[in-house]
Amino acid sequence: MLNDIVARVTDRIVERSADSRSAYLARMRRAAEDGPARAHLSCSGQAHAYAGAGPDQDALATKSAGNIGIITTYNDMLSAHQPFERFPDLIRDAARAVGGTAQVAGGVPAMCDGVTQGTPGMELSLFSRDVIALAAGVGLSHNTFDSAVFLGVCDKIVPGLVIAAQAFGHLPAIFLPAGPMVSGLPNDEKAKVRQQFAAGEVGRDELMAAEMASYHGPGTCTFYGTANTNQMLMEFMGLHLPGASFVNPNTPLRDALTAAGAQRALAISHLGNDYTPVCDVLDERAFVNGIVGLNATGGSTNLLIHLVAMARAGGIILDWADFSDLADVTPLIARVYPNGLADVNHFHAAGGLGFMIGELLSAGLLHEGVETIAGQGLDRYTQEPKLDGDKVSWVSGAGKTLNDKILRPATEPFQATGGLKRLDGSLGAAVTKVSAVKPEHYIVEAPVRVFHDQETVKVAYKNGEFTSDVIVVVRFQGPKANGMPELHSLTPVLANLQAKGLNVALVTDGRMSGASGKVLSAIHVCPEAVDGGPIARLADGDVVRVDAKDGRLEIITEGVLDRPLVTADLSGNEHGQGRDLFANFRALVGSADTGASAL
């Protein structure tokens, strides 16, 4: 039986979204009524589309077994995306084997937040999601495809691709992941070296050696940040094949899953026997399932922005209260770094997503009877893929945890709630993630130090200016101010202060990394400083209370809201490293709680 809170949250999302969702579905039904798109092109248009297809030209021109549009984010600068170099050939061969065809519809940009952390390029990161959606839309606009497969993994990339997929929601869409790199230096050891470097205890040579030993080969980074949270969501929301998320790259099973995904994309097209457009997969229940998965795994706070934007692309309106209310009834049943010591390879070996989905279904916390690209409802996702010769078949999962330090049953969780919390109060609305925060740090009330960028925080730290309890406020970091870069490089600094026995918290209208962890952080503060939010009235010494227990974000000092707004010179954010090109994005972008989208 479905949990009452899950049912109520789902019902209120349906009610809240009724008008926008019905309008979206009406558009998708009209698009679907036209049938497979290629037949409506002129002969000249078709000839142009097929001219470069080599051995597939004749099949495209004279047969109707289906044509897959491939949207790829391949580049060999991102370890997570380098394996996609081989995927188009695997997909073409798999399509040909069942009489179909496949073409690369377009390549879209993919940037790595790990590379751009703390640099001007990070100010393009959030906006890259919308650029990806636009670029994928251009690729699919040629209107020659019966279904689409999306090759993408990392932070803004999967959300951008989902937004694009919903713009073409009358088409089936399957997401084909590349998988995580094999385990290297344990993440906790890497984090320790980072903290030592921040404290001046080791040099850059030791830091570089640790980083290279951690990020060492093709595949997704192995900590449970935004990229791997994306992969979890695609499985919980029915856009991956069951068990596909965390199979390592360049292995026979990964290749077999890629081929199976291509053939499934043809089977669920208009021309197959099981038409499953993405607009029917990504309904309100699918997004509730995704939010439950986010909470149960202790996933990335970035998805509190991305899921809102992804949902709105399909006419579904989510609110941060939905995340918080679902967190209150969702047990945290996984411990994966930074919320534990295990990486995603250890998590997958311990039972992984299949075990989690089974546990959450049994607990009544997931909608089972949803549409998925695999068919047969969400229960199918309790199975795991196995090689059968050179093909893949699915068998029942272990049905139990194989390591209770990493995975636990829903009846014996690591903590009773999922750890995501909406904060509200006189300082505005914000969100926090406490799945890696110790309970004794859930509430911090202290004087603030106010900064306008993370670099000056680090300078103050190096100068020894933090000697007592403090709430570090970093403002003018919202989407309208400078594109809302992640403030991940503050993590070692704040963690060191906390380790010295200080009560420490962060309050910001910016973002933290998907790997944010042990320090209490009130992030995505709305309204942001540029929009006149109360955060723009704070001054050094004002006392603020961040309360993750009761969900409060309060200014304790009297009279703060009567002060004039502080402004900042943001001209330094407008030029260099491509920022000149994104002025329109900064001008048009919405608030974080509405998805921070410029579309």
PADO-514820 format. One line per 4 residues: number of its first residue (from 1); their letters; for each residue x, y, z of C-alpha. Coordinates in nm, 2 decimals. Layout:
N
NUM) a) X,Y,Z ~ ...
This chain:
599
1) mlnd) 0.00,0.00,0.00 ~ 0.13,0.34,-0.10 ~ 0.25,0.56,0.19 ~ -0.01,0.82,0.28
5) ivar) 0.24,1.12,0.26 ~ 0.37,0.99,-0.08 ~ 0.01,0.97,-0.20 ~ -0.07,1.32,-0.07
9) vtdr) 0.24,1.48,-0.22 ~ 0.17,1.32,-0.55 ~ -0.20,1.43,-0.55 ~ -0.10,1.79,-0.47
13) iver) 0.16,1.80,-0.75 ~ -0.11,1.67,-0.99 ~ -0.35,1.93,-0.87 ~ -0.09,2.21,-0.88
17) sads) 0.01,2.11,-1.23 ~ -0.33,2.04,-1.38 ~ -0.34,2.32,-1.64 ~ 0.02,2.32,-1.75
21) rsay) 0.04,1.94,-1.76 ~ -0.28,1.90,-1.97 ~ -0.16,2.17,-2.21 ~ 0.17,1.99,-2.25
25) larm) 0.02,1.65,-2.31 ~ -0.22,1.80,-2.56 ~ 0.08,1.93,-2.76 ~ 0.25,1.59,-2.74
29) rraa) -0.07,1.40,-2.86 ~ -0.10,1.63,-3.16 ~ 0.27,1.56,-3.25 ~ 0.22,1.19,-3.21
33) edgp) -0.09,1.19,-3.44 ~ 0.13,1.28,-3.73 ~ 0.30,0.94,-3.70 ~ 0.66,0.87,-3.79
37) arah) 0.82,1.19,-3.90 ~ 1.03,1.09,-4.20 ~ 0.73,1.02,-4.42 ~ 0.63,1.38,-4.41
41) lscs) 0.96,1.51,-4.54 ~ 1.01,1.60,-4.91 ~ 1.22,1.36,-5.12 ~ 1.48,1.63,-5.13
45) gqah) 1.47,1.67,-4.76 ~ 1.50,1.29,-4.71 ~ 1.79,1.27,-4.95 ~ 1.98,1.54,-4.76
49) ayag) 1.92,1.35,-4.44 ~ 2.04,1.02,-4.57 ~ 2.33,1.13,-4.79 ~ 2.59,1.06,-4.53
53) agpd) 2.44,0.74,-4.40 ~ 2.66,0.51,-4.60 ~ 2.53,0.15,-4.58 ~ 2.20,0.26,-4.42
57) qdal) 2.10,0.49,-4.71 ~ 1.88,0.23,-4.88 ~ 1.71,0.12,-4.55 ~ 1.63,0.48,-4.46
61) atks) 1.49,0.55,-4.81 ~ 1.28,0.24,-4.87 ~ 1.22,0.06,-4.54 ~ 1.03,0.15,-4.22
65) agni) 1.18,-0.05,-3.93 ~ 1.27,0.27,-3.75 ~ 1.54,0.53,-3.72 ~ 1.71,0.62,-3.39
69) giit) 1.83,0.98,-3.34 ~ 2.15,0.97,-3.12 ~ 2.22,1.28,-2.91 ~ 2.57,1.25,-2.78
73) tynd) 2.77,1.45,-2.53 ~ 3.10,1.27,-2.62 ~ 3.42,1.45,-2.56 ~ 3.75,1.30,-2.44
77) mlsa) 3.81,1.57,-2.18 ~ 3.55,1.43,-1.95 ~ 3.63,1.09,-1.81 ~ 3.26,1.01,-1.78
81) hqpf) 3.19,1.09,-2.14 ~ 3.50,0.95,-2.31 ~ 3.35,0.60,-2.34 ~ 3.07,0.75,-2.56
85) erfp) 3.32,0.76,-2.85 ~ 3.24,0.40,-2.93 ~ 2.86,0.41,-2.86 ~ 2.73,0.53,-3.21
89) dlir) 2.89,0.23,-3.38 ~ 2.75,-0.01,-3.12 ~ 2.41,0.15,-3.16 ~ 2.41,0.14,-3.54
93) daar) 2.52,-0.23,-3.54 ~ 2.24,-0.32,-3.29 ~ 1.98,-0.13,-3.49 ~ 2.09,-0.30,-3.82
97) avgg) 2.06,-0.64,-3.65 ~ 1.68,-0.58,-3.61 ~ 1.63,-0.41,-3.94 ~ 1.65,-0.05,-3.81
101) taqv) 1.89,0.24,-3.85 ~ 2.06,0.50,-3.63 ~ 2.21,0.84,-3.70 ~ 2.39,1.08,-3.48
105) aggv) 2.14,1.37,-3.47 ~ 2.37,1.60,-3.29 ~ 2.65,1.66,-3.04 ~ 2.59,1.88,-2.74
109) pamc) 2.84,2.05,-2.51 ~ 2.94,1.89,-2.18 ~ 3.16,2.06,-1.93 ~ 3.31,1.92,-1.61
113) dgvt) 3.25,2.11,-1.29 ~ 3.55,1.93,-1.14 ~ 3.77,2.11,-1.39 ~ 3.61,2.45,-1.36
117) qgtp) 3.57,2.46,-0.98 ~ 3.69,2.80,-0.85 ~ 3.75,2.94,-1.20 ~ 3.54,3.18,-1.41
121) gmel) 3.43,2.89,-1.63 ~ 3.22,2.77,-1.33 ~ 2.99,3.06,-1.39 ~ 2.88,2.90,-1.72
125) slfs) 2.81,2.56,-1.55 ~ 2.44,2.60,-1.45 ~ 2.36,2.78,-1.78 ~ 2.52,2.49,-1.97
129) rdvi) 2.21,2.28,-1.88 ~ 1.99,2.51,-2.09 ~ 2.24,2.53,-2.37 ~ 2.25,2.14,-2.38
133) alaa) 1.87,2.14,-2.40 ~ 1.87,2.39,-2.68 ~ 2.15,2.21,-2.87 ~ 1.97,1.87,-2.84
137) gvgl) 1.65,2.03,-2.96 ~ 1.83,2.15,-3.27 ~ 1.97,1.80,-3.33 ~ 1.62,1.64,-3.31
141) shnt) 1.45,1.92,-3.51 ~ 1.54,1.75,-3.84 ~ 1.23,1.54,-3.78 ~ 1.37,1.22,-3.92
145) fdsa) 1.36,1.00,-3.61 ~ 1.12,0.75,-3.46 ~ 1.29,0.74,-3.13 ~ 1.59,0.89,-2.95
149) vflg) 1.88,0.77,-2.74 ~ 2.07,1.02,-2.52 ~ 2.43,0.97,-2.42 ~ 2.51,1.17,-2.12
153) vcdk) 2.61,1.13,-1.75 ~ 2.72,1.44,-1.56 ~ 2.60,1.73,-1.36 ~ 2.40,1.96,-1.59
157) ivpg) 2.41,1.73,-1.88 ~ 2.14,1.47,-1.79 ~ 1.90,1.74,-1.68 ~ 1.95,1.93,-2.00
161) lvia) 1.90,1.62,-2.21 ~ 1.58,1.54,-2.01 ~ 1.45,1.89,-2.08 ~ 1.51,1.84,-2.45
165) aqaf) 1.36,1.49,-2.45 ~ 1.04,1.64,-2.31 ~ 1.03,1.90,-2.58 ~ 1.01,1.60,-2.82
169) ghlp) 0.79,1.41,-2.57 ~ 0.60,1.23,-2.84 ~ 0.91,1.03,-2.92 ~ 1.04,0.74,-2.70
173) aifl) 1.37,0.83,-2.53 ~ 1.62,0.60,-2.37 ~ 1.92,0.72,-2.17 ~ 2.23,0.51,-2.22
177) pagp) 2.50,0.56,-1.95 ~ 2.87,0.50,-1.97 ~ 2.92,0.38,-1.61 ~ 3.17,0.47,-1.33
181) mvsg) 3.54,0.44,-1.35 ~ 3.69,0.15,-1.15 ~ 3.78,0.24,-0.80 ~ 4.10,0.42,-0.73
185) lpnd) 4.23,0.61,-0.42 ~ 3.94,0.59,-0.17 ~ 3.74,0.91,-0.16 ~ 3.79,0.97,0.22
189) ekak) 4.17,0.96,0.17 ~ 4.14,1.21,-0.12 ~ 3.93,1.44,0.10 ~ 4.18,1.41,0.39
193) vrqq) 4.47,1.52,0.16 ~ 4.25,1.82,0.04 ~ 4.19,1.93,0.40 ~ 4.56,1.89,0.47
197) faag) 4.65,2.11,0.17 ~ 4.40,2.37,0.28 ~ 4.56,2.37,0.62 ~ 4.91,2.40,0.47
201) evgr) 5.02,2.07,0.60 ~ 5.10,1.91,0.26 ~ 5.23,2.06,-0.06 ~ 5.08,2.07,-0.41
205) delm) 5.28,1.76,-0.52 ~ 5.11,1.55,-0.26 ~ 4.77,1.70,-0.35 ~ 4.82,1.63,-0.72
209) aaem) 4.93,1.27,-0.66 ~ 4.62,1.21,-0.45 ~ 4.39,1.36,-0.72 ~ 4.55,1.16,-1.00
213) asyh) 4.51,0.84,-0.80 ~ 4.15,0.92,-0.75 ~ 4.05,1.03,-1.10 ~ 4.25,0.79,-1.30
217) gpgt) 4.05,0.64,-1.59 ~ 3.74,0.64,-1.82 ~ 3.41,0.66,-1.65 ~ 3.22,0.87,-1.40
221) ctfy) 3.39,0.98,-1.08 ~ 3.31,0.72,-0.81 ~ 3.18,0.95,-0.53 ~ 2.80,1.00,-0.50
225) gtan) 2.78,1.35,-0.64 ~ 2.55,1.50,-0.90 ~ 2.66,1.28,-1.19 ~ 2.59,0.95,-1.01
229) tnqm) 2.27,1.10,-0.86 ~ 2.16,1.16,-1.22 ~ 2.22,0.80,-1.30 ~ 2.01,0.69,-1.00
233) lmef) 1.73,0.92,-1.11 ~ 1.72,0.78,-1.46 ~ 1.67,0.43,-1.32 ~ 1.42,0.53,-1.06
237) mglh) 1.23,0.73,-1.32 ~ 1.23,0.46,-1.58 ~ 1.46,0.60,-1.85 ~ 1.75,0.35,-1.81
241) lpga) 1.73,-0.02,-1.87 ~ 1.72,-0.19,-1.53 ~ 2.05,-0.21,-1.36 ~ 2.23,-0.01,-1.62
245) sfvn) 2.35,0.28,-1.41 ~ 2.67,0.15,-1.25 ~ 2.82,-0.11,-1.49 ~ 3.18,-0.01,-1.57
249) pntp) 3.28,0.13,-1.91 ~ 3.43,-0.08,-2.19 ~ 3.32,-0.41,-2.05 ~ 3.12,-0.68,-2.24
253) lrda) 2.81,-0.62,-2.01 ~ 2.82,-0.24,-2.07 ~ 2.84,-0.30,-2.45 ~ 2.55,-0.55,-2.43
257) ltaa) 2.34,-0.30,-2.24 ~ 2.41,-0.03,-2.50 ~ 2.30,-0.26,-2.78 ~ 1.99,-0.37,-2.59
261) gaqr) 1.90,-0.01,-2.53 ~ 1.92,0.07,-2.90 ~ 1.70,-0.22,-2.99 ~ 1.45,-0.13,-2.71
265) alai) 1.44,0.22,-2.85 ~ 1.31,0.08,-3.18 ~ 1.07,-0.16,-3.01 ~ 0.89,0.12,-2.83
269) shlg) 0.87,0.36,-3.13 ~ 0.55,0.42,-3.32 ~ 0.67,0.14,-3.56 ~ 0.71,-0.12,-3.28
273) ndyt) 0.46,-0.30,-3.08 ~ 0.50,-0.12,-2.75 ~ 0.49,0.26,-2.82 ~ 0.61,0.44,-2.51
277) pvcd) 0.66,0.81,-2.56 ~ 0.87,0.99,-2.30 ~ 0.58,1.22,-2.22 ~ 0.40,0.91,-2.07
281) vlde) 0.71,0.79,-1.88 ~ 0.78,1.12,-1.71 ~ 0.45,1.19,-1.53 ~ 0.40,1.32,-1.18
285) rafv) 0.45,0.97,-1.03 ~ 0.79,0.93,-1.20 ~ 0.91,1.26,-1.05 ~ 0.79,1.16,-0.70
289) ngiv) 0.98,0.83,-0.74 ~ 1.29,1.03,-0.84 ~ 1.26,1.25,-0.53 ~ 1.22,0.95,-0.31
293) glna) 1.53,0.80,-0.46 ~ 1.71,1.13,-0.41 ~ 1.63,1.12,-0.04 ~ 1.68,0.75,0.02
297) tggs) 2.03,0.76,-0.13 ~ 2.14,1.10,0.02 ~ 2.18,1.24,-0.33 ~ 2.31,1.57,-0.46
301) tnll) 2.15,1.90,-0.36 ~ 2.19,2.02,-0.72 ~ 1.89,1.81,-0.81 ~ 1.67,2.04,-0.59
305) ihlv) 1.72,2.28,-0.88 ~ 1.74,2.04,-1.17 ~ 1.44,1.82,-1.09 ~ 1.23,2.13,-1.07
309) amar) 1.34,2.25,-1.41 ~ 1.31,1.90,-1.56 ~ 0.95,1.87,-1.43 ~ 0.85,2.21,-1.57
313) aggi) 0.96,2.10,-1.91 ~ 0.68,1.85,-1.90 ~ 0.42,2.08,-1.74 ~ 0.48,1.95,-1.39
317) ildw) 0.53,2.20,-1.11 ~ 0.74,2.09,-0.81 ~ 0.80,2.28,-0.49 ~ 1.09,2.24,-0.25
321) adfs) 0.82,2.15,0.01 ~ 0.76,1.84,-0.19 ~ 1.12,1.73,-0.15 ~ 1.11,1.81,0.22
325) dlad) 0.78,1.63,0.30 ~ 0.89,1.32,0.11 ~ 1.23,1.33,0.29 ~ 1.04,1.32,0.62
329) vtpl) 0.90,0.97,0.54 ~ 1.19,0.83,0.33 ~ 1.46,0.64,0.52 ~ 1.82,0.69,0.43
333) iarv) 1.92,0.34,0.33 ~ 2.25,0.40,0.15 ~ 2.58,0.52,0.27 ~ 2.80,0.63,-0.03
337) ypng) 3.08,0.89,-0.01 ~ 3.05,1.17,0.10 ~ 2.77,1.02,0.32 ~ 2.98,0.72,0.39
341) ladv) 3.31,0.56,0.30 ~ 3.20,0.34,0.00 ~ 3.21,0.45,-0.36 ~ 2.94,0.37,-0.62
345) nhfh) 3.12,0.05,-0.73 ~ 3.10,-0.08,-0.37 ~ 2.74,0.03,-0.36 ~ 2.66,-0.15,-0.68
349) aagg) 2.83,-0.47,-0.56 ~ 2.63,-0.46,-0.23 ~ 2.30,-0.48,-0.42 ~ 2.28,-0.13,-0.56
353) lgfm) 1.97,0.04,-0.71 ~ 1.78,-0.29,-0.76 ~ 1.79,-0.37,-0.39 ~ 1.69,-0.01,-0.30
357) igel) 1.40,0.00,-0.54 ~ 1.27,-0.34,-0.40 ~ 1.30,-0.21,-0.05 ~ 1.12,0.12,-0.12
361) lsag) 0.85,-0.06,-0.32 ~ 0.79,-0.29,-0.02 ~ 0.77,0.00,0.21 ~ 0.51,0.17,0.00
365) llhe) 0.73,0.47,-0.08 ~ 0.74,0.43,-0.46 ~ 0.47,0.42,-0.73 ~ 0.50,0.08,-0.89
369) gvet) 0.26,0.09,-1.18 ~ 0.44,0.36,-1.38 ~ 0.54,0.36,-1.74 ~ 0.90,0.28,-1.80
373) iagq) 1.11,0.22,-2.11 ~ 1.15,-0.14,-2.00 ~ 0.78,-0.20,-1.95 ~ 0.62,-0.40,-1.67
377) gldr) 0.62,-0.12,-1.41 ~ 0.89,-0.03,-1.16 ~ 0.92,-0.38,-1.02 ~ 1.12,-0.47,-1.33
381) ytqe) 1.39,-0.25,-1.19 ~ 1.46,-0.49,-0.90 ~ 1.62,-0.72,-1.15 ~ 1.99,-0.71,-1.25
385) pkld) 2.14,-0.75,-1.60 ~ 2.36,-1.05,-1.68 ~ 2.55,-1.16,-1.99 ~ 2.39,-1.44,-2.19
389) gdkv) 2.66,-1.50,-2.46 ~ 2.70,-1.16,-2.61 ~ 2.35,-1.04,-2.52 ~ 2.20,-0.93,-2.19
393) swvs) 1.92,-1.09,-1.99 ~ 1.77,-0.99,-1.66 ~ 1.75,-1.21,-1.35 ~ 1.62,-1.15,-1.00
397) gagk) 1.85,-0.94,-0.78 ~ 2.00,-1.06,-0.46 ~ 1.69,-0.94,-0.27 ~ 1.91,-0.86,0.03
401) tlnd) 2.20,-0.63,0.12 ~ 2.54,-0.79,0.07 ~ 2.70,-0.52,0.29 ~ 2.50,-0.35,0.56
405) kilr) 2.76,-0.08,0.61 ~ 2.66,0.04,0.26 ~ 2.30,-0.07,0.21 ~ 2.03,-0.14,0.46
409) pate) 1.67,-0.26,0.45 ~ 1.41,0.02,0.48 ~ 1.31,-0.12,0.82 ~ 1.67,-0.08,0.95
413) pfqa) 1.79,0.25,0.79 ~ 2.10,0.45,0.86 ~ 1.86,0.73,0.96 ~ 1.49,0.76,0.96
417) tggl) 1.47,1.05,0.71 ~ 1.64,1.12,0.38 ~ 1.82,1.42,0.50 ~ 1.70,1.69,0.25
421) krld) 1.53,1.98,0.42 ~ 1.36,2.29,0.31 ~ 1.45,2.59,0.54 ~ 1.22,2.89,0.57
425) gslg) 1.23,3.21,0.78 ~ 1.32,3.57,0.80 ~ 1.63,3.52,0.58 ~ 1.43,3.36,0.30
429) aavt) 1.38,3.01,0.17 ~ 1.67,2.76,0.13 ~ 1.75,2.40,0.13 ~ 2.00,2.19,0.32
433) kvsa) 2.14,1.83,0.30 ~ 2.21,1.67,0.63 ~ 2.26,1.31,0.54 ~ 2.64,1.35,0.60
437) vkpe) 2.60,1.60,0.88 ~ 2.63,1.47,1.24 ~ 2.31,1.54,1.45 ~ 2.51,1.76,1.69
441) hyiv) 2.57,2.00,1.40 ~ 2.20,2.02,1.28 ~ 2.15,2.36,1.45 ~ 2.40,2.65,1.44
445) eapv) 2.33,2.99,1.58 ~ 2.63,3.23,1.55 ~ 2.75,3.57,1.43 ~ 2.80,3.59,1.06
449) rvfh) 3.10,3.69,0.84 ~ 2.98,3.82,0.51 ~ 3.17,3.77,0.18 ~ 3.09,3.83,-0.18
453) dqet) 3.30,3.54,-0.32 ~ 3.46,3.22,-0.21 ~ 3.81,3.34,-0.27 ~ 3.79,3.61,0.00
457) vkva) 3.66,3.34,0.24 ~ 3.98,3.14,0.18 ~ 4.20,3.44,0.23 ~ 4.03,3.51,0.56
461) ykng) 4.09,3.15,0.66 ~ 4.46,3.16,0.57 ~ 4.49,3.48,0.77 ~ 4.35,3.31,1.08
465) efts) 4.04,3.53,1.10 ~ 3.80,3.25,1.21 ~ 3.86,3.19,1.58 ~ 3.51,3.15,1.72
469) dviv) 3.18,3.01,1.61 ~ 3.07,3.15,1.28 ~ 2.82,3.13,1.00 ~ 2.99,3.22,0.68
473) vvrf) 2.76,3.41,0.44 ~ 2.86,3.41,0.07 ~ 2.62,3.62,-0.13 ~ 2.58,3.75,-0.48
477) qgpk) 2.63,3.40,-0.60 ~ 2.28,3.33,-0.73 ~ 2.18,3.26,-1.09 ~ 2.12,3.63,-1.18
481) angm) 2.43,3.75,-1.01 ~ 2.69,3.53,-1.18 ~ 2.53,3.21,-1.30 ~ 2.53,3.04,-0.95
485) pelh) 2.87,2.86,-0.95 ~ 2.93,2.58,-0.71 ~ 3.13,2.68,-0.40 ~ 3.29,2.34,-0.36
489) sltp) 3.63,2.48,-0.28 ~ 3.49,2.60,0.05 ~ 3.43,2.25,0.17 ~ 3.79,2.18,0.30
493) vlan) 3.81,2.52,0.47 ~ 3.48,2.48,0.66 ~ 3.55,2.12,0.75 ~ 3.88,2.22,0.90
497) lqak) 3.71,2.49,1.11 ~ 3.45,2.24,1.23 ~ 3.73,1.98,1.31 ~ 3.89,2.24,1.54
501) glnv) 3.57,2.24,1.75 ~ 3.40,2.55,1.61 ~ 3.03,2.56,1.54 ~ 3.03,2.64,1.17
505) alvt) 2.76,2.68,0.90 ~ 2.74,2.82,0.55 ~ 2.46,3.04,0.42 ~ 2.46,3.13,0.05
509) dgrm) 2.24,3.21,-0.24 ~ 2.48,3.00,-0.45 ~ 2.53,2.62,-0.48 ~ 2.75,2.37,-0.31
513) sgas) 2.88,2.07,-0.49 ~ 2.69,1.75,-0.53 ~ 2.96,1.61,-0.30 ~ 2.89,1.86,-0.02
517) gkvl) 2.88,1.69,0.31 ~ 2.97,1.73,0.68 ~ 2.92,2.10,0.73 ~ 2.57,2.24,0.77
521) saih) 2.49,2.45,0.46 ~ 2.18,2.66,0.39 ~ 2.21,2.69,0.01 ~ 2.01,2.82,-0.29
525) vcpe) 1.88,3.10,-0.06 ~ 1.58,3.28,-0.23 ~ 1.53,3.56,-0.30 ~ 1.90,3.60,-0.40
529) avdg) 2.09,3.91,-0.31 ~ 2.06,4.06,-0.65 ~ 1.68,4.03,-0.62 ~ 1.68,4.22,-0.29
533) gpia) 1.66,3.92,-0.07 ~ 1.72,3.97,0.31 ~ 2.07,3.81,0.26 ~ 2.17,4.14,0.10
537) rlad) 2.10,4.32,0.43 ~ 2.32,4.12,0.66 ~ 2.64,4.27,0.81 ~ 2.94,4.11,0.99
541) gdvv) 2.84,4.03,1.35 ~ 2.46,3.98,1.29 ~ 2.34,3.66,1.45 ~ 2.17,3.40,1.23
545) rvda) 2.02,3.07,1.32 ~ 2.03,2.77,1.08 ~ 1.81,2.50,1.21 ~ 1.80,2.18,1.00
549) kdgr) 1.59,2.01,1.27 ~ 1.29,2.23,1.25 ~ 1.36,2.37,0.90 ~ 1.42,2.73,1.00
553) leii) 1.65,3.00,0.86 ~ 1.62,3.30,1.09 ~ 1.79,3.64,1.14 ~ 1.81,3.68,1.52
557) tegv) 1.96,4.03,1.53 ~ 1.68,4.29,1.54 ~ 1.64,4.56,1.28 ~ 1.83,4.39,1.00
561) ldrp) 1.53,4.40,0.76 ~ 1.50,4.77,0.81 ~ 1.85,4.84,0.67 ~ 1.91,4.94,0.31
565) lvta) 2.01,4.67,0.06 ~ 2.38,4.62,0.00 ~ 2.48,4.61,-0.36 ~ 2.79,4.46,-0.53
569) dlsg) 3.00,4.54,-0.83 ~ 2.93,4.24,-1.05 ~ 3.10,4.38,-1.36 ~ 3.39,4.14,-1.31
573) nehg) 3.15,3.85,-1.37 ~ 3.05,3.98,-1.71 ~ 3.35,3.91,-1.93 ~ 3.62,3.65,-1.99
577) qgrd) 3.61,3.27,-2.03 ~ 3.29,3.29,-2.23 ~ 3.09,3.49,-1.98 ~ 3.03,3.77,-2.23
581) lfan) 2.81,3.53,-2.43 ~ 2.57,3.46,-2.13 ~ 2.45,3.81,-2.05 ~ 2.10,3.72,-2.18
585) fral) 2.09,3.41,-1.96 ~ 2.18,3.62,-1.65 ~ 1.91,3.86,-1.74 ~ 1.64,3.60,-1.80
589) vgsa) 1.71,3.33,-1.55 ~ 1.45,3.24,-1.29 ~ 1.50,3.18,-0.92 ~ 1.66,2.87,-0.78
593) dtga) 1.33,2.75,-0.64 ~ 1.17,2.75,-0.99 ~ 1.46,2.57,-1.15 ~ 1.70,2.85,-1.23
597) sal) 1.62,2.82,-1.60 ~ 1.65,3.08,-1.87 ~ 1.43,2.88,-2.11
